[in-house]
Amino acid sequence: MIQASLASIPVRIESLKRTVRSLLPQVDKLGVYLNGYTGVPKFLRGDPRIDVARSQTHGDRGDAGKFFWAGAQDYDYHLTCDDDLVYPPDFAKRMVDGVERHRRLALIGLHGAMLRRNPEDYHGSRSKVYHCLGTVEGDRTVHVLGTGAMAWHRSLGVPQDIFECPNMADLWLARWANGRGVPRIVLSHRKGWVRSTTQGDTIWSASRRKQGGPMDTSAMQARIARETAWCVSLPPRVDAVVSIVTYKRADALRRLLGDVERERERFGGDVSVRVYDDSSPNYGGIRKLCRERGYVYTAAPKHYGKAKHWRLIDQELSDLRVVPADWYVFLCDDIRLRDHFFARAIAAWETLDRPDAMNLACHSARTGSCWTHVEPREIGAGVEVGWIDGLYICRRPMLEALDFGVPMPSQKFADDWFAKLGSTGVGAVMSRTLVRKGARLYRVQHSLTQHQGVASIMHTKQREVEPLTHMYPAEPFATYEVGKASIAADPADHVGKVIAGGEWYEADVLDAAKATGATGLYVDVGAHVGNHTAYFATECGASVLAIEPNAASYARLVATVEASGVKDRVRCVRAAVHPTWKTGRVVPGPADNSGMTRVTDGGSRGTVPVVRLDDAIGDTHVGVIKVDVEGNVSGVIESGRNVIMRDHPVIIAEASAQEKDAATKLLAAMGYCEPIGHYGWTPVWFWVSDTSNHKRPPVPERTASKTVPRRGGPRVSLAMMAHPARKASVERILAILDRECPVVWDEKNDRWDTGKRAMLAYDPEATHHVVIQDDVLVCRDLCAGLERALAHIPPDAPLCGYVGRVRPQTEAVLRAVAAARKAHASFIVMRCLNWGPLVAVPTGVIPEMVAHGDTLRRVPNYDRRLSRFFELEERRSVWYTWPSLVDHADGPSMVKGRFATDREREPRARVAHEFIGEQASALDIDWTGQIIGVEYQSESPSRGARKSAPHSRYAAEQPHAYTGPVVVFRHKRTGQELRLPTHSPRIRRMRGVPQWERIEG
């Protein structure tokens, strides 16, 4: 039912008549509050749809009279209107549609205003006005909503007693909604859709001119504007309905409702509660509690009991037909909720395969198949069981499949079921109906509820045989002290390992953020378990908006905020950030690195709410925006364009080379400098605006590890040699790499030419240059891990990141591999370079190495030319990482005559002996383990296999003795000296390398 109401004064009797005429055909009831009228106008009499209230009876309420009917519960939608507007024929329909579009959780209107920061008054401090008589493009969230064209759903519970004085209803209502986080939204509309018939003064004009009289409330409006901490409430995009069936368990129900309230605060959305009572005696206290908390309480007309229990459940489901929600949670009154119940339930749901419903507990009595004879099988964090009972979570399609009711059982079925089993049969008939329709029904692996231990009322004897003991309860999160915070991390997770050790994850990023001196709100997009959020709140003393889409991580984030004692400074929102998506879908990361979880466009079926950064932040001044969203950096920036251009916050983002370039281009148009970085284990960059007062963070020292044995540590540059036919593979690799990587394309179908140009693409400031090929699988944090590895080998030694299965001397390599596995080695050392998927060489030797390779025209292989240089000219052994950091991807070889890589058909061909894995991090490898030397069959025992102690590292790298005359060359940039025997053929080649100068001999 639609209720409309308005207030009027006598001078507007003619315009009131036109207003009533435009509204009456659209609504079920129309309330008109008459202030100062001596009688009731004729056009308001005789129509049963019109209800009139007069100031002579209820006092002069001014414009607040339109809220006289707000407290009634006989309407679904309430519209408030003005007596000087004429409304179009589709006004009520479009307003109701707007209420529904915003999930019945917002006040919807056509007129509103945004206020400036620290307003001095109301009228003079409005920064933006959206007018009901003009055009408004798109729905707009505002601070103050005009009540002359407004609507809301009854469930918001707008009270009548908030209007402390007449003629400023807009401000009173805005203050009430602001304090309760109720969004105020101006709907999109065109100019002329609503028309004005105003004659004479209005409340707005009298207050704006401060002309005095009863319509001038400017002084009170200014006080309210100054004293209210205005915020644009983030429209809740997720809501859940909790429905509880109860009978004669008042105390147990109170405990459960207490749990619901606790978890309601943690949910990050809106939770409405409905209680269905099977006509319990002495439930007056429960009725009062539900009324006070705004719960819907429904009592059965009589006690149905076990035999007719299905009637109560049918009523419960039937009522939900008109209650839209994202999640529906069905509970019984004898259970308690585990901590972070809602987030954990959604997290488990998101790991399942096309779920329709999920039981929330694992019962000891029901571990096998049940009514539908579906054999249980584990999927994700759940088990597909093919049945539901009275304790489950679902989404609306499941209720639609049941047509919002319990399928009507035949009398014979009901009698047989009750007589033979003594059970209600509700769960059985619902489960069978759903499974016949193709529904997939699950239960959690770890119970999210626990039984209260109260006696069963319906199944006293059955529970003696089948106790519903909840198995494998979800345990509380462990927290770890880091600085002033307590973080709810998983010690088995990549990030959690660092936190469990008492250290901040990415401490250099956090310290750099603090060094900027940024003030205002800190926004943590991709907050994960709260590492950065806790630092910002405890170490920087900032207010934080923490946004995290993954429900499992969100639960830990909330736990971190609670344990760290910063609830007053941190607002947690479970959402993805994107400018255009409607919903998102979680794509889980590896089991040991939840930080790699990403979100994709969920379309109409996604379970992740999506917000724009502009909407989430609103009018609050922002100092820092940190972004860690696995491939969506540009989307986050675009969604916050207005806020970024307004406040010019420091932008901190983890970004691959392509993401960094795209973000830099976007931010450059907003006045930002080139990024500073990179920080962190994976590349993290800082952008600071030219127009802000923020300090630039210190340039990071890219030391690879606390255990680097040499001062400063190695620094690598990176390039890829690639064939145009493998463009897709190249893009895949670039998306994973943690460093900028120029691509050198094959131009002549010549391996050496492409590899040579890739080698010459080195950064002169780097100590080592890495060339990778275009068909590899790459681990995470590759470059950062290589820098750590290089710190543990001789500074002038080449390094290969791949130990393969196909090459000469296979048996010798196999023996070394077996020894490396047994000894948990870190490196294998060979006399030559056998494979070229990843090669790292000292930059100082690259020009000479390339010049030497150019002379080997009869050697087609790029890697063999490099090997000849190190093996025969430099006499340097090649070090190999163990395990391999890259591997060959399946697919055809670009070399004519070579077999394709196919692990399923030929697992030994062109693949690594032991690859760390694409989801593993090179930073997790301990490079201080043993070194294994390869024993070649043709060599003497003195040069055979060698196992060295962890710190006897360079024994194999002793220079070859030569005491005769030498010629000395010096590298112009690095100062490195090269001493060659006077008879060496390399002297002639060195004369053609400009980076080296001859200084002696």
Buried (B, 14 or more C-beta within 10 A) or exposed (E): EBBBBBBBBEEBBEBBBBBBEBBBEBBBBBBBBBBEBEEEBEBBEEEEEBBBBBBEEEEBBBBBBBBBBBEBEEBBBBBBBBBBBBBBEEBBEBBBBBBEEBBBBBBBBBBBBBBBEEBEBBBEBBEEBBBBBBEBEEBBBBBBBBBBBBBBBBEBEBEEEBBEEBBBBBBBBBBBBBEEBBBBBBBBBEEEBBBBBBEEBBBBEBBBEEEEEBBBBBEBBBEBBEEBEBBBBBBBBBBBBBBBBBBBBBEBBEBBBEBBEEBBEBBBBBBBBBBBBBBBEEBEEBBEBBEEEEBBBBBBEEBBBBBBBBBBBBBBBBBBEEBEBBBBBBBBBBBBBBBBBBBBBBBBBBBBEEBBBBBBBBBEBBEEEBBBEBEBEEBBBBBBBBBBBBBBBBBBEBBEBBEBBBBEBEEEEBEEBBEEEBBBBBBBBBBBBBBEEEBBBBBBBBBBBBBBEEEBBBBEEBBEEEEBBBBEBBEEBBBBEBBEBBBBBBEEBBBBBBBBEEEBBBBBBBBBBBBBEBBBBBBBBBBBBBBBBBBBBBBBEBBBBBBBBBBBBBBBBBBBBBBBEBEEBBBBBBBBBBBEBEBBBBEBBBEBBBBBBBBBBBEEEBBBBBBBBBBBBBBBEBBBBBBBBBBBBBBBBBBBBEBBEBBBBBBBBBBBBBBBBBBBEBBEEBEBBEBBBBBBBBBBBBBBBEEBEBEEBBEBEBBBBEEBEEEEBBBBBBBBBBBEEBEEBBEBBBEBBBBBBEBBBBEEEEBBBBBBBBBEBBBEEBBBBBBBBBBBBBBBBBBBBBBBBBBBBBBBBBBBBBBBBBBEBEEBBEBBBEBBBEBEBBBBBBBBBBBBBBBBBBBBBBBBBBBBBBEBEEBEBBBBBBBBBBBEBBEBBBBBBBBBBBBBBBEEBBEEEEEEBBBEEEEEBBBBBBBBBBBBBBBBBEBEBBBBBBBBEEEEEEEEBBBBEBEEBEEBBEEEEEEEEBBEBBBEEBEBEBEBBEEBEBBEBBEEBEBBEBEEE
